[in-house]
């Protein structure tokens, strides 16, 4: 199954690790560090340059992570994910 993250970006749900609210989770020092390190390593993909609402963490077959920054809310992504699974 695939999940649409916005602007023609799809991810395979088997690679999905988590969907996180960027505003609520970026309060944590650890999350800020994670996002900063991901950016330094070139593992962040901006799905849109609008106001970000969520970030999505995925692992590929080699266990390399990719972090997608999306303008779509976590609630909307969750609904899309659940509707695909049914």
C-alpha positions in Angstrom: 0.0 0.0 0.0 1.1 3.6 -0.6 0.4 6.7 1.4 0.1 10.1 -0.3 2.1 12.8 1.6 1.3 15.7 -0.7 2.6 17.2 -4.0 2.7 13.8 -5.8 4.9 12.2 -3.1 3.9 8.6 -2.2 5.6 6.3 0.3 5.3 2.6 0.6 3.5 1.9 4.0 5.7 -1.1 4.6 8.6 1.4 5.1 6.7 3.7 7.4 8.0 4.0 11.0 6.0 6.9 12.3 3.9 10.0 11.6 4.6 12.9 13.9 3.0 16.3 14.6 5.9 18.7 13.9 4.6 21.4 16.3 4.0 19.2 19.3 7.1 16.9 18.9 9.6 19.5 18.0 9.4 20.9 21.6 11.6 18.0 22.7 15.3 18.5 22.6 15.7 14.9 21.2 13.4 15.5 18.3 15.1 18.8 17.4 18.4 16.9 17.5 17.0 14.1 15.4 15.7 16.5 12.7 18.9 18.5 12.8 21.0 15.4 12.3 18.7 14.1 9.5 19.1 17.4 7.7 22.9 17.4 8.0 22.9 13.9 6.6 20.7 14.9 3.7 17.9 12.6 4.7 15.1 15.2 4.8 12.7 15.6 1.9 10.5 18.6 1.9 7.2 17.6 0.3 6.0 21.2 0.2 7.4 24.6 1.1 4.1 25.5 2.8 3.9 25.7 6.6 4.9 22.2 7.8 2.4 20.3 10.0 4.0 16.8 10.2 7.1 14.8 9.6 7.1 11.2 8.5 9.9 8.8 9.2 10.6 5.8 6.8 13.3 3.2 6.6 14.4 1.7 3.3 15.6 -1.9 2.7 19.1 -0.9 3.9 17.7 0.6 7.1 18.5 4.1 6.0 16.0 6.6 7.3 14.3 9.3 5.3 12.3 12.1 6.9 9.5 13.7 4.9 8.3 17.1 5.9 4.6 17.6 4.9 2.0 20.3 5.0 -0.6 17.7 5.7 -1.7 17.2 9.3 -1.1 14.0 11.2 -4.9 13.5 11.5 -5.4 13.6 7.7 -2.4 11.3 7.1 -3.8 8.9 9.7 -7.2 8.8 8.0 -5.6 8.1 4.7 -3.5 5.3 6.2 -6.5 3.7 8.0 -8.7 3.9 4.9 -6.1 2.2 2.8 -5.7 -0.6 5.3 -9.4 -1.5 5.4 
